[in-house]
Amino acid sequence: MIEQPEAIEVIKRVTPVGCESDSDGKIELSIGGGSPPFTVIWLEGFQGEMLYELPKGIYTFQIIDNNNCLVKDTVIVWQKDCCIDIPNVITPNSDGFNDNL
């Protein structure tokens, strides 16, 4: 009898970006099944199961297990719905920038 491992399964956890210009997004992959160890390669040039300090966008990865089985998928890092920009300086000179708190 020839036994085979379960299919590779991936759980993706995404932390969205705070504001448009931020790079504080995060992706964490949890891998199950397959035959460890796993190699995770991202199309964007990263490696590993966790990525930090990401801008919003679409990220593509592939996972290769010890039997050379391959899984490809994408992850979307989005921006939060509400972004509040609170200035740390108030200049009430009626120029339209930081006039009110």
NORDA-V425380 format. One record per residue. N is the residue number from 1. SS is DSSP state (alpha for helix, beta for strand, coil for the rest). PSI is psi in degrees with one decimal (NA if undefined). D_CENTER is the distance of its C-alpha to the mean C-alpha in whole Angstrom. Layout:
((N & SS & PSI & D_CENTER) (N & SS & PSI & D_CENTER))
This chain:
((1 & coil & 130.8 & 41) (2 & coil & 122.1 & 37) (3 & coil & 145.6 & 34) (4 & coil & 147.0 & 31) (5 & coil & 162.6 & 28) (6 & coil & 157.9 & 26) (7 & coil & 151.4 & 23) (8 & coil & 129.1 & 20) (9 & beta & 141.6 & 17) (10 & beta & 128.8 & 14) (11 & beta & 127.0 & 12) (12 & beta & 126.1 & 9) (13 & beta & 126.7 & 8) (14 & beta & 132.0 & 5) (15 & beta & 117.8 & 7) (16 & coil & 164.3 & 8) (17 & beta & 140.4 & 9) (18 & coil & -52.8 & 13) (19 & coil & 167.8 & 15) (20 & coil & -45.9 & 15) (21 & coil & 2.0 & 15) (22 & coil & 157.7 & 13) (23 & coil & 59.8 & 10) (24 & coil & 21.3 & 9) (25 & beta & 161.2 & 6) (26 & beta & 143.4 & 4) (27 & beta & 131.9 & 3) (28 & beta & 127.1 & 7) (29 & beta & 135.8 & 9) (30 & beta & 123.0 & 13) (31 & beta & 133.3 & 15) (32 & beta & 171.4 & 19) (33 & coil & -158.9 & 22) (34 & coil & -161.5 & 23) (35 & coil & 98.1 & 24) (36 & coil & 158.4 & 22) (37 & coil & 159.3 & 22) (38 & coil & 146.1 & 18) (39 & beta & 124.8 & 17) (40 & beta & 120.7 & 13) (41 & beta & 130.9 & 13) (42 & beta & 138.6 & 11) (43 & coil & -29.7 & 13) (44 & coil & 1.6 & 12) (45 & coil & 2.5 & 14) (46 & coil & 165.6 & 11) (47 & beta & 151.5 & 12) (48 & coil & 168.4 & 12) (49 & coil & -8.6 & 10) (50 & beta & 132.6 & 8) (51 & beta & 137.5 & 6) (52 & beta & 165.9 & 7) (53 & beta & 50.3 & 8) (54 & beta & 140.5 & 6) (55 & coil & 166.9 & 8) (56 & coil & 149.4 & 8) (57 & beta & -174.5 & 8) (58 & beta & 129.3 & 8) (59 & beta & 132.8 & 7) (60 & beta & 134.3 & 10) (61 & beta & 161.6 & 11) (62 & beta & 144.1 & 14) (63 & beta & 130.3 & 15) (64 & beta & 127.9 & 19) (65 & coil & -175.4 & 21) (66 & coil & -20.2 & 25) (67 & coil & 12.1 & 26) (68 & coil & 23.1 & 24) (69 & coil & 143.9 & 23) (70 & beta & 136.4 & 20) (71 & beta & 132.2 & 17) (72 & beta & 143.9 & 15) (73 & beta & 172.4 & 12) (74 & beta & 158.3 & 10) (75 & beta & 137.2 & 7) (76 & beta & 124.8 & 7) (77 & beta & 116.6 & 5) (78 & coil & 173.7 & 9) (79 & beta & 141.2 & 11) (80 & coil & 152.7 & 13) (81 & coil & -34.6 & 17) (82 & coil & 122.9 & 19) (83 & coil & 117.2 & 19) (84 & coil & 125.0 & 22) (85 & coil & 107.9 & 23) (86 & coil & 115.5 & 26) (87 & coil & 148.9 & 28) (88 & coil & 3.8 & 29) (89 & coil & 137.4 & 32) (90 & coil & 127.8 & 35) (91 & coil & 84.3 & 37) (92 & coil & 65.9 & 39) (93 & coil & 15.0 & 41) (94 & coil & 27.8 & 41) (95 & coil & -0.2 & 39) (96 & coil & -3.5 & 36) (97 & coil & 121.7 & 33) (98 & coil & 33.5 & 33) (99 & coil & -29.0 & 36) (100 & coil & 155.1 & 35) (101 & coil & NA & 33))
